[in-house]
Amino acid sequence: MNGYLMQEQSFVRGEDNFIESFSPENKYGTIFEDDGETAYFYAVERDAEGQGLKVLDALHIYEADEPGEVDGNRLDEAGEVDGNKADGVAGGAGKKTSKLIIVWSKDWKKCALVIDGYCHAIFDFEAQSGYNINEFPPPNSIWTKGERKMTGELIKKLF
């Protein structure tokens, strides 16, 4: 990914987390929130005074009780990858610590959420679009009006 690393933080999936990142060049920002059950990535806009926030879009990232991933491999309900127990992961022997990064494009108009080296969501503030893996929730009538499908080709195009 080509851009500016604005946040880098370790977190545990399924524990309360609130990680924000704002562009220093415009009024846009993003917020990653895990409320212990569900995680979302939000596109937000500061008001003219810079005090309040308006949510432009929300992208579903994961359910805390869903199996996670280890090294890009999907975990099953028992916390196993291909029949092998994965130590220290949610659903396995313990909870896995993940690494979250938030990257902004060099023009400060696009922002990506990367967890454990895998891009989970992108907001394109110029095109008013949000993309994620599971295309949920459906586009809203306020901001994202097109398709939500995030692909490797889209990631390369935007970053």
C-alpha atoms as one frame of an Amber mdcrd trajectory, in Angstrom:
protein
   0.000   0.000   0.000   1.206   3.417  -0.912   0.326   6.141   1.567   0.728
   7.401   5.117   0.585   5.096   8.126  -1.530   7.068  10.595  -2.395   4.423
  13.188  -0.717   1.218  14.256  -2.057  -0.577  17.291  -2.369  -4.033  18.779
  -5.827  -5.104  19.897  -7.758  -8.193  20.911 -10.745  -9.088  18.778 -13.958
  -9.098  20.821 -12.700  -6.585  23.392 -13.819  -2.952  23.452 -11.692  -0.872
  21.078 -12.133   2.597  19.608  -9.387   3.729  17.228  -9.729   6.912  15.213
  -7.685   8.541  12.487  -8.257  11.957  10.943  -6.734  13.503   7.852  -4.620
  16.569   8.658  -5.506  17.977   5.204  -9.315  17.924   5.212 -12.393  17.352
   7.400 -12.536  13.549   6.960 -11.711  10.772   9.359 -12.273   7.127  10.151
 -13.102   5.221  13.297 -12.623   1.520  13.987 -14.915   0.297  16.756 -15.158
  -3.151  18.328 -17.875  -3.073  20.988 -17.084  -6.589  22.191 -19.596  -8.200
  19.836 -19.265  -6.535  16.429 -16.618  -4.432  14.715 -17.335  -1.623  12.256
 -15.209   0.885  10.360 -16.845   4.312  10.016 -16.260   7.192   7.601 -16.853
  10.473   9.421 -16.785  14.171   8.642 -16.048  16.996  11.069 -18.498  19.878
  11.177 -17.450  23.431  10.257 -16.401  24.199  13.834 -14.425  20.957  14.104
 -16.304  19.894  17.253 -18.996  17.482  16.039 -18.864  14.457  13.772 -21.257
  13.236  11.121 -21.170   9.533  10.231 -21.088   9.223   6.451 -20.892   5.446
   6.125 -20.286   2.277   8.136 -18.671  -0.971   7.043 -19.049  -4.266   8.892
 -15.670  -5.827   9.691 -16.425  -8.900  11.834 -18.534 -10.521  14.525 -16.455
 -11.252  17.622 -17.815 -14.798  17.948 -16.912 -15.712  14.350 -13.733 -17.665
  13.806 -10.814 -15.429  12.912  -7.756 -15.985  10.767  -4.178 -17.036  11.366
  -1.593 -16.149   8.735  -4.366 -15.636   6.168  -6.000 -19.022   6.888  -9.596
 -19.052   8.085 -10.183 -20.637  11.501 -13.060 -23.007  12.095 -15.334 -22.910
  15.161 -12.827 -24.954  17.220 -10.015 -22.503  16.473  -8.318 -24.887  14.055
  -6.697 -24.400  10.664  -6.827 -27.566   8.543  -7.355 -29.718  11.636  -4.473
 -28.171  13.619  -5.162 -26.229  16.820  -4.086 -22.575  16.529  -2.623 -21.381
  19.829  -3.576 -17.980  21.195  -6.512 -17.225  18.930 -10.138 -16.394  19.523
 -12.045 -19.663  19.580  -8.817 -21.545  20.387  -6.762 -21.756  23.575  -6.865
 -17.991  24.184  -7.473 -14.689  22.471  -5.266 -13.606  19.600  -3.678 -10.204
  19.616  -4.065  -8.623  16.208  -2.274  -5.704  14.603  -4.439  -2.940  13.179
  -3.147  -0.218  10.899  -4.947   2.678   9.268  -3.358   4.009   6.081  -4.285
   7.215   4.249  -3.527   7.785   0.565  -1.008  10.490  -0.329  -3.828  12.809
  -1.459  -5.645  12.274   1.900  -8.864  11.251   0.115  -8.749   7.473   0.668
  -8.296   5.464   3.832  -7.768   1.738   4.388  -8.196  -0.517   7.413  -5.623
  -3.320   7.539  -5.759  -6.057  10.172  -2.940  -8.574  10.433  -1.631  -7.567
   7.011  -4.988  -8.005   5.248  -7.028  -5.066   3.912 -10.545  -5.295   5.361
 -12.075  -1.988   4.235 -11.445   1.155   2.203 -13.189   4.512   2.124 -12.806
   6.749  -0.920 -13.935  10.161   0.330 -13.640  11.808  -3.086 -15.917   9.240
  -4.781 -18.072   8.892  -1.649 -17.626   5.124  -1.626 -17.015   2.459   0.989
 -15.740  -1.039   0.231 -15.364  -4.130   2.400 -15.027  -7.881   2.152 -18.585
  -8.954   2.933 -20.351  -5.980   1.258 -22.393  -5.340   4.406 -24.344  -3.291
   5.146 -25.877  -2.410   1.787 -25.032   1.050   0.429 -26.881   3.897   2.129
 -28.805   6.697   0.462 -26.624   9.397   2.025 -23.169   8.503   0.772 -22.174
   5.212  -0.849 -24.554   4.590  -3.705 -22.583   2.087  -5.779 -21.236  -1.397
  -5.282 -19.335  -2.227  -2.080 -17.311  -5.196  -3.329 -13.649  -4.856  -2.362
 -11.243  -6.705  -4.627  -7.495  -6.924  -4.984  -7.812  -4.938  -8.202  -9.685
  -2.161  -6.379  -7.053  -2.030  -3.636  -4.281  -1.666  -6.242  -6.263   1.014
  -8.080  -6.943   3.110  -4.966  -3.574   2.600  -3.290
